[in-house]
């Protein structure tokens, strides 16, 4: 998916819907955005690190960074061999924090994910041995190969950032992000993610095949060497949490919030949709738009930020009717139709570059 909003300062943003440049009411005055300098520099270095492994997919990397800054979780769904696991591993290795990887298999148990209490004969007490979910970034490879019982072990972790084992609750560290991969074409021995599980993922991306130039570059650079082995961290957990704090402060005007709610509500009224996006989707939609605005050089959200993240954030949450499947309609098609149907807020007076309107 191609982002519609290019990096810009508030004095340069021009919009794309035919209306006047959009400057929401109550947006903070433009001050050069020195507070976003660290965010830009850090995210640029992380993106460059990841793109050494995933060649020719900057839009996919951008959505992964948006998900990280939005305090969300990422589902990478595509055919075999396009770099799903490589994307997850490269992003994890680019941040100096605790990282774990879970290879989901049919015989994996929930306790293999969350941990288990073991009886200690010396002390006569049970001791909790934490599982791989106790890490800042958890890479879940082929998540749909595990049974629904094991998949459900991630529900509490992803939503509440905690684990409950034997009536005891254990908190998870900040930041916490699950990057899961699944293969949609291999149906034998797989269990489709239920709606409740998919709804916990902030965004879903499909990498797709590279173009010929990118694939040629990949052959030249990767055929004799694995670039993952050379990746060094370019940031750390403390820095990422500081940047997340900046994203939380990105301004979103009342009219833009209303537009986000209208878009999500419209997915519940489309005849082709059996189950629309949830209120959780609305919250994550706004969080992702804030992160996208920050990556684009603005400390306020515009409608184009919502457009840029709408398909990754909303499409995987929609359940289509049988008639829609028969007509070969996809959830992506429905989201695009909703974006064209819901009226976009009109722009207000433009900034003059000095913080005055």
C-alpha positions in Angstrom: 0.0 0.0 0.0 1.3 3.4 -0.9 1.2 6.2 1.7 -0.7 9.3 0.5 1.0 11.7 2.9 4.5 12.7 2.2 6.9 14.1 4.9 6.1 17.8 5.2 6.1 20.7 7.6 2.8 22.4 8.5 3.8 25.4 6.3 4.1 23.0 3.3 1.2 20.6 3.6 -1.3 21.0 0.8 -3.8 18.2 1.1 -5.0 16.0 -1.7 -8.8 16.1 -1.8 -9.3 19.2 -3.8 -10.1 21.4 -0.7 -7.9 24.1 0.8 -4.8 23.0 2.8 -6.1 21.3 5.9 -5.1 22.9 9.2 -7.3 21.7 12.1 -8.7 24.0 14.6 -6.7 24.1 17.9 -3.6 22.6 16.3 -0.4 23.6 18.0 1.6 26.5 16.5 4.4 25.5 14.2 7.8 25.8 16.0 10.1 23.9 13.7 9.2 20.6 15.3 12.5 20.2 17.1 10.7 17.7 19.3 10.2 15.4 16.3 13.9 15.5 15.2 14.8 12.6 17.4 11.8 10.6 16.2 12.7 11.2 12.6 16.3 10.3 13.0 15.7 7.1 15.0 12.9 5.9 12.7 15.0 6.6 9.7 17.9 4.5 11.1 15.5 1.7 12.0 13.9 1.8 8.5 17.3 1.7 6.8 18.3 -1.3 9.0 15.2 -3.2 8.1 15.4 -2.3 4.4 18.9 -4.0 4.3 16.9 -7.2 4.8 13.6 -6.5 3.1 14.6 -4.9 -0.2 12.2 -2.7 -2.1 9.3 -2.5 0.4 9.5 0.9 2.1 5.7 1.2 2.5 5.6 -2.1 4.4 8.5 -1.0 6.6 6.6 2.3 7.2 3.5 0.6 8.4 5.6 -1.6 10.7 7.1 1.6 12.3 3.7 3.2 12.5 2.5 0.1 14.4 5.5 0.2 16.8 4.9 3.9 17.6 1.1 3.3 18.0 1.9 0.7 20.7 0.2 -1.9 18.6 0.8 -5.4 17.2 1.5 -6.3 13.6 0.2 -9.3 11.5 2.2 -10.1 8.4 0.2 -12.2 6.0 1.5 -13.4 2.7 2.6 -16.3 0.5 5.8 -18.2 1.4 9.2 -16.8 0.7 8.5 -13.1 0.4 10.2 -12.1 3.7 7.5 -12.2 6.4 9.8 -13.6 9.1 12.7 -11.5 7.9 10.7 -8.3 8.4 9.8 -9.3 11.9 13.3 -10.4 12.8 15.0 -7.3 11.2 12.7 -4.9 13.2 13.3 -6.8 16.4 17.1 -6.8 15.9 17.1 -3.1 15.1 16.1 -2.2 18.7 18.3 -3.1 21.6 15.7 -4.7 23.8 14.6 -8.2 24.8 13.4 -10.2 21.8 12.0 -13.7 21.7 10.7 -15.9 18.9 8.0 -18.5 19.0 7.6 -21.1 16.3 3.9 -22.0 16.4 3.2 -25.7 15.8 0.1 -27.8 16.3 1.5 -29.4 19.5 2.5 -26.0 21.1 0.7 -25.5 24.5 -0.4 -22.2 26.0 2.1 -22.7 28.8 4.9 -22.8 26.2 3.9 -19.2 25.4 3.1 -17.7 28.7 5.1 -19.8 31.1 4.3 -22.3 33.8 4.5 -22.7 37.6 6.9 -25.4 38.7 7.1 -27.0 42.1 10.4 -26.5 43.9 11.1 -29.4 46.2 13.8 -27.5 48.2 11.5 -24.6 49.1 8.2 -26.5 49.0 6.7 -23.7 46.8 5.7 -23.2 43.2 8.0 -21.0 41.2 6.9 -19.2 38.0 9.1 -19.8 34.9 8.3 -17.1 32.4 7.7 -18.0 28.8 8.9 -16.3 25.6 6.0 -13.8 25.7 8.0 -12.0 28.4 10.0 -9.8 26.0 9.7 -6.4 24.5 9.3 -7.7 21.0 7.8 -11.2 20.4 8.0 -12.7 17.0 5.3 -15.3 16.4 6.2 -17.3 13.3 3.3 -19.0 11.5 0.8 -18.2 14.2 -2.1 -20.0 12.4 -0.3 -23.4 12.8 -1.1 -23.5 16.5 -4.4 -24.6 17.9 -7.0 -22.0 18.9 -6.3 -22.9 22.6 -2.7 -21.8 22.1 -3.5 -18.8 20.0 -5.8 -17.6 22.8 -2.8 -17.5 25.1 -1.8 -14.2 23.4 -5.2 -12.5 23.9 -4.6 -11.1 27.4 -1.0 -10.3 26.5 -1.8 -8.3 23.5 -4.8 -6.4 24.9 -3.8 -5.8 28.6 0.0 -6.3 28.5 -0.1 -8.8 31.2 -0.2 -12.6 31.8 -2.3 -14.5 34.3 -1.0 -17.9 35.4 -2.5 -19.9 38.3 -4.5 -16.8 39.5 -1.4 -14.6 39.6 -1.0 -11.8 37.2 2.4 -10.7 35.8 3.0 -7.5 34.0 4.9 -7.3 30.7 7.7 -4.8 29.9 7.4 -1.6 27.9 7.4 -1.4 25.0 5.6 -4.6 24.1 4.9 -5.6 20.5 3.8 -8.9 18.9 4.8 -9.4 15.3 3.1 -12.5 13.9 3.3 -14.1 10.5 0.9 -16.4 8.8 0.6 -18.0 5.4 -2.9 -17.7 3.9 -2.5 -20.3 1.1 -1.4 -23.3 3.1 -4.6 -24.6 4.6 -3.5 -28.1 5.7 -2.6 -28.2 9.4 -3.6 -24.6 10.0 -6.2 -22.9 12.2 -7.6 -19.6 11.0 -7.3 -16.7 13.5 -10.7 -16.0 15.1 -12.1 -12.5 14.8 -11.3 -11.7 18.4 -7.6 -12.5 17.8 -7.4 -10.5 14.5 -9.0 -7.5 16.2 -6.0 -7.4 18.6 -3.6 -6.7 15.8 -3.4 -3.0 15.1 -2.4 -3.5 11.5 -2.0 -6.2 8.9 0.4 -6.0 6.0 1.0 -8.1 2.9 4.5 -7.8 1.6 3.9 -9.1 -2.0 6.5 -10.0 -4.5 9.4 -7.6 -5.2 9.8 -5.9 -8.6 12.5 -7.2 -10.9 15.1 -4.6 -9.9 14.6 -5.2 -6.2 14.7 -9.0 -6.7 17.9 -8.6 -8.7 19.4 -6.5 -5.9 18.4 -9.1 -3.4 20.1 -11.9 -5.5 23.3 -9.8 -5.7 23.4 -8.9 -2.0 21.8 -11.8 -0.2 22.6 -15.0 -2.3 25.9 -15.6 -0.5 25.2 -14.0 2.8 22.4 -13.5 5.3 22.1 -9.8 6.1 20.3 -10.5 9.3 23.5 -11.7 10.8 25.1 -8.3 10.4 22.2 -6.2 11.8 23.2 -4.2 14.8 20.7 -2.3 17.1 20.3 1.4 16.2 17.9 2.2 19.1 16.9 0.9 22.5 13.7 0.3 24.5 14.0 3.6 26.5 14.3 5.6 23.3 11.3 3.9 21.7 9.2 4.6 24.8 10.3 8.3 24.7 9.2 8.5 21.0 5.9 6.8 21.8 5.3 9.5 24.4 5.8 12.1 21.7 3.3 10.3 19.4 0.7 10.3 22.2 0.9 14.1 22.3 0.2 14.6 18.6 -2.8 16.8 18.2 -6.0 15.5 16.7 -8.8 18.0 16.2 -12.4 17.3 17.1 -13.4 17.3 13.4 -10.7 14.8 12.5 -11.7 12.6 15.5 -15.3 12.7 14.2 -14.1 11.8 10.7 -12.3 8.7 12.1 -15.4 7.6 14.0 -17.6 8.1 10.9 -15.3 6.0 8.8 -15.3 3.1 11.3 -19.1 3.4 11.8 -19.6 3.3 8.0 -18.0 -0.2 7.9 -20.8 -1.5 10.1 -23.5 -0.3 7.6 -22.1 -1.7 4.4 -24.4 -4.6 3.1 -21.4 -6.6 2.0 -20.0 -6.7 5.6 -21.3 -9.2 8.1 -19.2 -7.9 10.9 -17.8 -4.3 10.9 -14.9 -2.8 12.7 -15.1 -2.6 16.5 -14.6 0.3 18.9 -11.2 -1.1 19.6 -10.5 -0.5 15.9 -11.5 3.2 16.2 -8.9 3.6 19.0 -6.2 1.9 17.1 -7.1 3.8 13.9 -6.5 7.1 15.7 -3.3 5.9 17.3 -1.9 4.8 14.0 -2.9 8.1 12.4 -1.0 10.0 15.2 2.1 7.8 14.5 1.8 8.4 10.8 1.5 12.2 11.3 4.6 12.2 13.5 6.6 10.2 10.9 5.4 12.7 8.2 6.8 15.6 10.1 3.7 17.0 11.7 2.5 17.3 15.3 -1.2 17.2 14.3 -3.3 14.7 12.4 -4.9 15.4 9.0 -7.4 13.3 7.1 -4.7 12.0 4.8 -3.1 10.3 7.8 -6.3 8.4 8.4 -6.4 7.5 4.7 -2.8 6.2 4.7 -3.5 3.7 7.6 -7.1 2.8 6.9 -6.6 -0.3 4.9 -3.8 -1.9 7.1 -5.8 -1.0 10.3 -9.4 -1.8 9.2 -9.5 -4.3 6.4 -8.4 -7.4 8.4 -11.2 -6.8 11.0 -14.0 -7.0 8.5 -16.0 -10.2 8.0 -17.6 -10.3 4.5 -20.9 -11.9 3.6 -21.1 -14.9 1.4 -22.5 -12.8 -1.4 -19.5 -10.5 -1.2 -17.1 -13.4 -1.5 -19.0 -14.8 -4.4 -18.7 -11.4 -6.1 -15.0 -11.5 -5.5 -15.1 -8.4 -3.3 -12.4 -8.0 -0.7 -12.3 -6.2 2.6 -9.7 -3.8 1.0 -12.3 -2.9 -1.7 -14.9 -2.2 1.0 -12.5 0.1 3.0 -11.7 2.0 -0.2 -15.4 2.4 -1.0 -16.1 3.7 2.6 -13.3 6.2 2.3 -14.8 7.6 -0.9 -18.2 7.7 0.6 -17.6 9.4 3.9 -17.3 13.2 3.6 -13.8 14.5 4.4 -13.6 17.5 6.8 -12.8 20.7 5.0 -9.6 22.6 5.7 -9.4 25.7 7.8 -7.1 28.8 7.5 -3.5 27.9 6.6 -0.5 28.5 8.8 1.9 31.1 7.5 4.9 29.2 8.8 5.4 31.4 11.9 2.7 29.8 14.1 0.0 32.3 13.3 -3.3 31.8 11.5 
